Amino acid sequence: MKHIYLDHAASTPIHPEVAETMLKVMREQLGNASSVHYFGREAKRLVNGARDTIAARIGCRPDELVFTGGGTESDNLALFGTASACKADGRHIITTAIEHHAVLHSCERLEKDGFEVTYLPVDRYGQVNPDQVREAIRPDTILISVMYGNNEIGTIQPIAEIGAIARERGIVFHVDAVQALGSLPISCRDLPVDLMSFSSHKINGPQGVGALYVRKDLQLEPIQYGGLQERKRRAGTENMAGIAGFAKAVELAEAERETRTADDRLWIQELLSALEQRITREAFHLNGHPTDRLPHIVNLSFPEVDSETMLMNLDMEGIAASSGSACTSGSLEPSHVLEAMHLPASFLRSAIRFSVGLGNTRKEISETAEKIGTILERLRRRK
Ligand SMILES: *Cc1c(COP(=O)(O)O)cnc(C)c1O
């Protein structure tokens, strides 16, 4: 059976040029980037070359980038690193109810350590109101963390407005931009943001590598101790093949951003119109903001069928989708994101996320709509 991959928000296939770049690094004899000999210097050159490439594409200085083991580690470093560095100034953190678990579970850990966290609500489209951010600020607020584009519903947050409020009050502002990278133009220097998380495997790079942008002169305590790598902000020998692959992935994603996002937008639009024809407009509902959204993610509820049943049936037809985040699938708990949007119970129970990307074709999209129609008919007959 031919498989159709519509789960790019969970992970993306590695771009062939990225794989080439990584293979070359792995085949070459390279030393440890901390060594003083020739091999070490070559390794250091490679890591710093990758850093220059990424910095140029996302509008920051190379020394403002810390390589990490992925988006989760970047979020952890941002939150725990700021909490430890700023705890003398206060112990209050503001975030939102719809963050990725890498942020939410870190906040829960910080609450156990005596920090207080305000989880801001969202509207029915999953958007945070900047006025509510302003109202939540206290004299002891040290950090605001709001994601750029949501991984379950695609809704984009008003980052520039929230950042302006944070800056006015002198509060550190962290943004999880893992899903936004490659989809939205990103210039760290032009945004009022102090910390920004990125992950390689969401943009057709390898898994297990990412970066945290740390604005120059920002106080950040490390969360990992050992060598002096990454200007003492992240100890440990660099994942050279991963970092080189990540840089190549960023370079390609930025060079091709307009064409890739135009394709993504087209596939989502075609999926929606094919569904309208195949199963009628009443049989599904779009969750998330109708226009302020990432181009590659769409979240749909099919109220007649619960998410697990739909996912299993889709999988049997060779279609890979997801019920919200990969981290919540497998558990039957409704998504914390959709819950925060106060959707009707029938929508919560039946939500499916489709996320498109490199390699998807028009034929795959029309086949998906067709198969969803077949599945719904089959399940209706059984009732
Ligand atoms: C995938 C994802 C992460 C985690 O990144 P990993 O590299 O998988 O650890 C964090 N935030 C968002 C929004 C994501 O989509």
PDBQT file of the ligand as one rigid body, heavy atoms in Angstrom, charges set to zero:
ROOT
HETATM    1  C1  LIG A 401       7.844  19.664  18.063  1.00  0.00    +0.000 C 
HETATM    2  C2  LIG A 401       7.681  20.852  18.921  1.00  0.00    +0.000 A 
HETATM    3  C3  LIG A 401       8.515  21.048  20.045  1.00  0.00    +0.000 A 
HETATM    4  C4  LIG A 401       9.536  20.036  20.490  1.00  0.00    +0.000 C 
HETATM    5  O1  LIG A 401      10.624  19.950  19.596  1.00  0.00    +0.000 OA
HETATM    6  P1  LIG A 401      11.528  18.626  19.589  1.00  0.00    +0.000 P 
HETATM    7  O2  LIG A 401      12.666  18.969  18.699  1.00  0.00    +0.000 OA
HETATM    8  O3  LIG A 401      10.662  17.520  19.047  1.00  0.00    +0.000 OA
HETATM    9  O4  LIG A 401      11.961  18.357  20.992  1.00  0.00    +0.000 OA
HETATM   10  C5  LIG A 401       8.332  22.194  20.787  1.00  0.00    +0.000 A 
HETATM   11  N1  LIG A 401       7.409  23.110  20.450  1.00  0.00    +0.000 NA
HETATM   12  C6  LIG A 401       6.605  22.964  19.380  1.00  0.00    +0.000 A 
HETATM   13  C7  LIG A 401       5.620  24.035  19.047  1.00  0.00    +0.000 C 
HETATM   14  C8  LIG A 401       6.706  21.832  18.579  1.00  0.00    +0.000 A 
HETATM   15  O5  LIG A 401       5.895  21.688  17.531  1.00  0.00    +0.000 OA
ENDROOT
TORSDOF 0
